[in-house]
Amino acid sequence: MEGTRIATPSRCAHNRFMKLGLPWPLLLAAVLFGVAGRPAQGSRATAMDLDGLARAADHVVVGEIVDVRGAWDAEYRHIYSTVTIVVSESWKGTASGQTLTVVQPGGTLGDYVTRVAGLATFTPGERAVLFLRGRTPASVVGLGQGKRPLRFDTRLRAWMADPGDRSAAVRINAIDTTNAPPAETPLRLDELRQRVRAILSR
C-alpha cells in the first residue's frame, strides 16, 4: 500500500509486554513470530473446538468493539493494540454491561503497520462473541480462534456467528502440521449461546 511504512517487531518489546501482564504464549507470538506485513511461518496455535475454547476462557461474552488504539512500545520499535469492548451478554465470567480491554501485539499507528499471523483483528463498531483469558488486560484464547464475528442475516432474520480465524491453528495429532483443521460453519447466535452454556454446565 503506497505510503505505508512497515515497523518490524523486535525483542525490545519484551519488557513492555511483560509489564502489561500478557501470557507467555501471546508474548512469544509477538516477539518470536510477529513478522510485519506477511504471515509468520512460526505463528501456530493448537486447534481448539468450541468445548476447548469455552473451558479455557475466563470470560465468554458478546460485545461491541468501541475503540481500537495503537501505541508504540517504550523503544518505539513495536506496535501493540488496545481494544475496548462493551459487554452486552456474559456467558461465563464478567457481568453484562461492563467493559473489557484486550491488548495484543500488532496494529496500526499512523503510517506504520505490524501484523502477527493468526491473531484476531478488531474494528470499531463490530460485534463478536469473544473467548477471553485474563482481564487486566485480557487476551483472545487460541489467537484468532476465540473471536466469532457477528452479522445479521436478513434472510434468516437472525444474528449469525461466523467461525474464528483458524489460519494459524494446527491439529496436534496431525502427521503434517501444515494442514489446518477442518473449516467450521456459521451458527445462529442463539444456537451458539445454547451450546456454550451446555458445555459449561457439564
C-alpha positions, -999 to +999 in steps of 0.1 A: +000+000+000+015+033-011+028+054+017+026+027+043+057+020+063+062-013+080+076-014+115+094-046+123+089-062+158+120-068+180+129-083+213+128-049+230+090-053+231+096-080+258+097-056+287+066-037+276+045-068+272+057-082+305+046-050+322+012-055+306+009-090+320+004-108+287+005-146+289+037-163+276+022-178+245+010-144+233+043-128+243+062-154+223+039-149+193+047-112+194+084-114+199+094-146+180+068-149+153+054-114+146+067-106+112+052-074+098+034-074+065+034-112+058+023-143+076+048-157+101+056-193+094+061-199+131+027-185+142+009-215+153-018-224+179-033-257+188-067-261+170-095-257+195-131-268+192-159-250+209-156-271+240-119-263+243-124-226+238-152-224+264-133-243+291-100-224+285-117-190+287-121-169+318-148-149+301-171-157+272-190-126+262-210-110+234-196-075+230-192-045+208-158-031+199-159+006+207-122+015+203-090+002+188-059+022+196-023+015+185+007+026+205+045+021+204+064+002+230+090+021+251+117+018+225+094+028+196+102-005+178+070-024+181+033-015+179+007-031+202-031-025+201-055-018+229-091-029+222-120-017+243-151-039+244-185-031+259-201-064+271-238-069+263-240-106+273-219-127+296-220-165+292-190-170+315-171-147+338-176-110+337-211-094+342-230-078+313-227-040+309-190-040+319-160-030+298-132-053+289-098-044+274-078-067+251-041-059+245-022-077+218+008-073+196+005-057+162-017-029+149-017+004+130-002+037+142-002+064+115+017+051+085+032+022+105+016-013+105+027-045+122+008-078+119+010-112+137-003-140+116-034-157+131-042-131+157-078-117+158-084-084+142-108-058+155-127-029+140-147-003+160-184-008+157-183-046+151-199-071+174-185-105+183-186-135+206-153-135+224-135-162+244-110-143+266-084-152+291-075-128+319-090-093+325-064-065+330-057-068+301-074-098+285-062-119+255-081-139+230-080-176+235-063-196+207-052-165+187-080-157+162-100-188+171-115-171+201-132-144+182-165-151+164-177-121+144-214-114+144-235-103+115-273-100+110-287-123+083-317-105+067-329-137+050-330-157+083-338-126+103-312-138+129-278-129+142-251-153+129-217-160+145-191-167+119-162-191+126-130-177+142-097-173+123-081-207+122-054-198+097-027-204+124-044-234+140-029-269+137-040-303+150-015-316+175-022-352+163-018-344+126+011-360+108+015-330+086+013-300+109+009-276+080-026-290+075-052-268+091-082-283+110-115-287+091-133-254+085-162-245+108-196-232+097-216-202+109-240-207+137-271-188+148-262-167+179-289-184+199-276-218+190-240-209+199-253-195+232-270-228+240-240-249+230-216-228+252-239-229+282-244-267+278-206-272+277-201-251+308-229-268+327-212-302+324 
